[in-house]
Structures are given as structure tokens and as C-alpha cells.
Amino acid sequence: MEANSNFQEIKERFIAADIDTKIEIYTTVQGLSVEQYKELLSVFPIKYLDKLEKSMA
């Protein structure tokens, strides 16, 4: 249960963050499942996906 509440905190921070912070959170947070990463991506602005891709390369 704690992991789920921790993810909810991460997701809330992610949603409220600016683009650079969203990218930082997405690329540095550890221990998330594939589904949780997908959930974060679902609230990431599509027009900045290229910037996210570049930061992961």
C-alpha cells in the first residue's frame, strides 16, 4: 500500500511540475512499474515528447 501512496505523491508532483521538472522526475525516479511510467506519460504534454526522448538518450 505504501508504494501506491508514494506513487500518488510522485504523480501529483509530476502533474503540478513544469516541463523540465516533469522530465527530471520521469528520468530519475526509480522503482516504478511499466504501468506507472505509462500513467505518468499519459499526463505528459505530447508536444514535449521529443524533449523527453532527448533527455533519455
C-alpha positions in Angstrom: 0.0 0.0 0.0 2.8 2.4 0.8 4.3 2.1 -2.7 0.9 3.0 -4.2 0.6 6.1 -2.0 4.2 7.0 -2.8 3.3 6.8 -6.5 0.3 9.0 -6.0 2.6 11.7 -4.4 5.0 11.3 -7.3 2.1 11.6 -9.8 0.7 14.7 -8.1 4.2 16.4 -8.1 4.6 15.4 -11.8 1.2 16.9 -12.8 2.0 20.2 -11.0 5.5 20.5 -12.3 6.8 22.5 -15.2 8.2 20.6 -18.3 11.8 20.5 -17.1 10.8 19.2 -13.7 8.5 16.6 -15.3 11.4 15.3 -17.3 13.6 15.3 -14.2 11.0 13.3 -12.3 10.4 10.9 -15.1 14.1 10.2 -15.7 15.3 10.0 -12.1 12.5 8.3 -10.1 13.3 4.6 -9.6 11.2 1.5 -8.7 8.1 2.3 -10.8 6.3 -0.4 -12.8 5.8 -0.1 -16.5 2.2 0.7 -15.9 3.2 3.6 -13.5 5.6 5.0 -16.1 2.8 4.8 -18.7 0.4 6.6 -16.3 2.9 9.5 -15.9 3.3 9.6 -19.7 -0.5 9.9 -20.1 -0.3 13.3 -18.4 2.8 14.5 -20.1 2.2 17.1 -22.8 2.6 15.4 -26.2 4.3 18.4 -27.8 7.3 18.0 -25.5 7.8 14.2 -26.0 10.9 14.9 -28.2 12.5 16.8 -25.3 11.8 13.9 -23.0 13.3 11.5 -25.6 16.4 13.6 -25.9 16.9 13.6 -22.2 16.7 9.8 -22.1 19.3 9.3 -24.9 
